């Protein structure tokens, strides 16, 4: 499985993503600087990591969403490649239109950083198939702008199409309908606020993030 991680100024989870992909795929992911604008040919999975791209100026992910590499990311999506956007990566994917909705300030206006229980809404996806038989997992969160919002029509469509991947058991940020992660219409893109790459080794407090990468390995 050939993987890549996009790095923006202000990314701070790119190394976590790199280590997770290296461990799960057995190969070294390409670290793509946002101005290079080139995702290597043959890449199966691109990970858009968490952090504070461009210092979260304007809106979280807004400036990164107009970076030179985004045209390559969209081309990768059009080819049917997989994309995993985590935390700030989720915000960026929404800003680019690759995923619907937006991420707003947490309802309590506080940064939240803790392990969070997630309800698995579907195992019928390339990102969640390995969670079959699991009702809940625990994945850490760390964000200030994780309040997922969309209009009722969009939310109803996500629900009806089975594109809600995860819900919060104890909603930490006010997200509409407790949504923690959503899948694109073609099933190849997932955006989520929790950090599966921080829950693969056990030393972080758990290994429930392994299923995400195992699912992608199987799909690819």
VOVEX-777381 format. One line per field, with one value per residue (C-alpha): x, y, z; residue in one letter. Coordinates in steps of 0.02 Angstrom, whole numbers, plus 50000, padded with zeros to 5 digits. Example, Ala and Ser with C-alpha at 12.3 -4.5 7.8 and 13.67 -1.06 7.14 Angstrom:
<sites>
px	50615,50684
py	49775,49947
pz	50390,50357
residu	A,S
</sites>
This chain:
<sites>
px	50000,50075,50034,50067,50045,50016,50111,50055,50137,50063,50030,50077,50006,50100,50230,50095,50016,50185,50220,50047,50056,50233,50181,50025,50086,50266,50323,50378,50242,50287,50286,50215,50249,50093,50182,50259,50089,50136,50064,50171,50099,50020,49976,49832,49797,49828,49815,49777,49837,49784,49861,49838,49872,49918,49885,49698,49687,49524,49441,49515,49571,49520,49693,49755,49602,49673,49851,49936,49929,49738,49720,49825,49720,49560,49638,49682,49501,49437,49549,49464,49606,49574,49586,49584,49567,49589,49546,49618,49621,49432,49414,49520,49418,49258,49336,49385,49210,49274,49160,48997,48968,49087,49175,49136,49193,49153,48988,49073,49208,49343,49481,49444,49580,49534,49492,49317,49193,49129,48982,49019,48879,48934,49058,49011,49154,49337,49377,49275,49258,49379,49263,49131,49069,49118,48983,49098,49280,49386,49487,49571,49513,49605,49516,49438,49336,49255,49072,49009,48867,48766,48591,48451,48446,48630,48617,48467,48559,48712,48601,48499,48653,48740,48882,48894,49044,49051,48950,49004,48929,48952,48955,49104,49079,48896,48910,48745,48668,48827,48922,49108,49151,49074,49109,49104,48972,49092,49146,49331,49351,49329,49341,49338,49386,49453,49633,49646,49832,49854,49777,49877,50021,49939,50060,49943,49805,49728,49734,49561,49632,49710,49545,49545,49712,49675,49515,49610,49743,49609,49521,49679
py	50000,50166,50312,50498,50632,50814,50937,51117,51255,51227,51041,50952,50777,50740,50636,50538,50502,50455,50331,50253,50229,50161,50035,49977,49974,49922,50057,50236,50363,50510,50674,50800,50983,51083,51194,51049,51012,50834,50676,50529,50422,50261,50327,50228,50332,50515,50569,50751,50768,50870,51028,51213,51242,51423,51457,51433,51608,51661,51493,51325,51245,51391,51443,51264,51228,51348,51281,51224,51040,51041,51023,50864,50803,50829,50739,50594,50589,50592,50442,50347,50359,50352,50506,50512,50685,50693,50844,50992,50875,50855,51044,51060,50929,51023,51187,51110,51039,50859,50831,50920,51030,51133,51128,51270,51320,51195,51231,51268,51375,51270,51163,50981,50849,50676,50498,50493,50351,50334,50234,50144,50186,50081,49943,49944,50058,50050,50141,50040,49860,49795,49858,49729,49662,49820,49938,50068,50116,50242,50367,50526,50700,50866,51013,51184,51187,51016,51063,50983,51079,51057,51099,50974,50918,50873,50787,50687,50634,50580,50479,50403,50354,50275,50401,50441,50338,50378,50469,50534,50441,50595,50739,50849,50992,51010,50925,50904,50734,50687,50662,50628,50575,50572,50481,50551,50502,50383,50304,50344,50494,50501,50654,50636,50743,50602,50543,50357,50378,50415,50250,50113,50069,50048,50168,50311,50232,50110,50024,50057,50159,50003,49953,50109,50066,49880,49921,50029,49897,49770,49889,49935
pz	50000,49944,50059,50076,50209,50162,50272,50294,50395,50567,50547,50709,50684,50523,50616,50706,50537,50464,50603,50594,50406,50416,50550,50460,50280,50309,50188,50211,50171,50060,50157,50034,50073,50028,49901,49806,49732,49686,49759,49699,49559,49619,49791,49867,50023,50062,50243,50284,50464,50613,50681,50652,50467,50436,50621,50595,50523,50439,50478,50524,50361,50250,50195,50179,50072,49941,49947,49784,49835,49842,49654,49666,49812,49712,49563,49679,49737,49558,49518,49658,49783,49970,50080,50270,50348,50536,50645,50549,50399,50416,50422,50264,50171,50212,50155,49987,49960,49960,50109,50153,50305,50410,50578,50697,50872,51007,51091,51258,51173,51256,51184,51225,51239,51306,51255,51183,51160,50983,50920,50758,50638,50490,50455,50271,50218,50171,50334,50458,50396,50528,50666,50627,50793,50887,50947,51025,51019,51115,51013,51078,51027,51035,50955,50979,50818,50807,50806,50645,50562,50403,50347,50379,50198,50202,50371,50313,50157,50256,50371,50230,50129,50278,50267,50453,50507,50692,50824,50993,51140,51250,51127,51177,51054,51005,50835,50745,50781,50878,50715,50735,50558,50384,50222,50045,49919,49830,49994,49967,50082,50270,50380,50570,50719,50832,50804,50759,50726,50911,50965,50880,50996,51165,51248,51200,51303,51181,51013,50944,50802,50726,50647,50539,50459,50450,50356,50231,50207,50166,50047,49954
residu	X,X,X,X,X,X,X,X,X,X,X,X,X,X,X,X,X,X,X,X,X,X,X,X,X,X,X,X,X,X,X,X,X,X,X,X,X,X,X,X,X,X,X,X,X,X,X,X,X,X,X,X,X,X,X,X,X,X,X,X,X,X,X,X,X,X,X,X,X,X,X,X,X,X,X,X,X,X,X,X,X,X,X,X,X,X,X,X,X,X,X,X,X,X,X,X,X,X,X,X,X,X,X,X,X,X,X,X,X,X,X,X,X,X,X,X,X,X,X,X,X,X,X,X,X,X,X,X,X,X,X,X,X,X,X,X,X,X,X,X,X,X,X,X,X,X,X,X,X,X,X,X,X,X,X,X,X,X,X,X,X,X,X,X,X,X,X,X,X,X,X,X,X,X,X,X,X,X,X,X,X,X,X,X,X,X,X,X,X,X,X,X,X,X,X,X,X,X,X,X,X,X,X,X,X,X,X,X,X,X,X,X,X,X,X,X,X,X,X,X
</sites>
